[in-house]
Amino acid sequence: MTKRFFQFVLPSMLAFAFSGVYAIVDGLFVGRNVGDLGLAAINVAYPLTALIPALGTGIGMGGSVYYSFEKGKGNEEKAKEFIGNAFSFLILCGIGLMLLLFLFYKPILKLFGASGDLLMMAEDYTRFIIVGTLCQVLSTGLIPILRNYGEVIPVMFFMICGFITNIVLDYLLVAVYQQGVAGAAIATIAGQTLTMMLSMILFFRKKHRIAVKDCKLHRGHVSRIIAVGVSPFGLTISPNIVIVFMNWRAIQYGGDTAVSVYAVISYIIYAVQLMLQGAGDGSQPLISLFVGEKNYEGVKKVRFLAYLTAFSVAILSFIIIYVLRYQIPFVFGSSKEVIKMTGDAFPIFALGLIFTAFLRITTSYFYAIGKNLYSYLLVYGEPIILLLLLFIVPFFGKLAGVWISSPLSQLVLTIIGFLLYRKQKKVGEESAF
């Protein structure tokens, strides 16, 4: 069981880590070639552009959970129907989201607090990201599907290929040809497009091929995909909602400098959060399969290993971040003032990773077994609790209060999550679906 667990989880964690590194690479090149303002512009725009991969992840995971569950029950044909419906829904939603973003991205960026040169740079970055919406939705949506097929190693390889493409183009477009944040956006889209193309080739291979009739949308299947997908969608987008709220208060208490500080911090913290999500989502195929088979001892074993892995990663990440807290912003090309402020604030955010480890695994576990309401509470509770704290804590601690509000919200949510987890254990695994 342990070997099988890590065959799924380690490639998943690495794939999610590369997703986080996409943003970090953009930040590194923009920070060193454009400066603090360019870094702040990407940070302001990122929550809006993050809607795109979040949508793909939600739909893909929604179809994948029911695929593994039905496969565990022995319903192969119904399992394929869920994959076909998820694929059609990815295309439909990808096109729709692209049109909506083109219509509303400018007023949304203003709503996020951007103005002047910061707004212009954020618009440049966002505009190019939106062009590649469908490719991003398909790329992130096919990944959980292929993972549930057992293709965890190829998925990791596809992510690495996209990552390398992103690095090469970031160097050429941002560092060599000085295309600024627009060049970083083009590099990101190109990397994700390559990942999508490779994923599509594997998805349509003979052993995975689905019939055209399976792609016909059924209301019942789509509603189930959405019911599960709301959680992984929120899990992907929630950190970016947090960024919006944090940027809003950081601007009020520290101006553009504080936004630049939080940009560096959020790059690193978000990358670790993605690895923790990878541990949860990597265990999902096995949990959903075992629930379908009514193998509840297997569910408990996978859940234990997922918690152990996530807490180990969180503790190790805290140590590394603490030791390198003043060196990390230097690598991003930050000014001396930003380096000092970032190093001072880093331990506060790194502490929250311990709580995030519990929350990511617990949330993934809940939607893997069909406890959608519990996962909704944990996913969407974080930005709500954070918003409340951001109205209170900075009143006493000013900018330091803004920073403290983030791990404090995660602590409150961890307590809620633990109570829900205990309740689920008392009721019993068999009540999950």
Secondary structure as GFF3:
##gff-version 3
##sequence-region A 1 433
A	DSSP	alpha_helix	2	33	.	.	.	ID=ss1
A	DSSP	alpha_helix	36	49	.	.	.	ID=ss2
A	DSSP	alpha_helix	51	73	.	.	.	ID=ss3
A	DSSP	alpha_helix	76	111	.	.	.	ID=ss4
A	DSSP	alpha_helix	116	131	.	.	.	ID=ss5
A	DSSP	alpha_helix	133	148	.	.	.	ID=ss6
A	DSSP	alpha_helix	152	170	.	.	.	ID=ss7
A	DSSP	pi_helix	171	176	.	.	.	ID=ss8
A	DSSP	alpha_helix	180	203	.	.	.	ID=ss9
A	DSSP	three_ten_helix	206	208	.	.	.	ID=ss10
A	DSSP	three_ten_helix	212	215	.	.	.	ID=ss11
A	DSSP	alpha_helix	219	293	.	.	.	ID=ss12
A	DSSP	alpha_helix	296	323	.	.	.	ID=ss13
A	DSSP	alpha_helix	327	331	.	.	.	ID=ss14
A	DSSP	alpha_helix	336	368	.	.	.	ID=ss15
A	DSSP	alpha_helix	372	427	.	.	.	ID=ss16
A	DSSP	three_ten_helix	429	431	.	.	.	ID=ss17
###
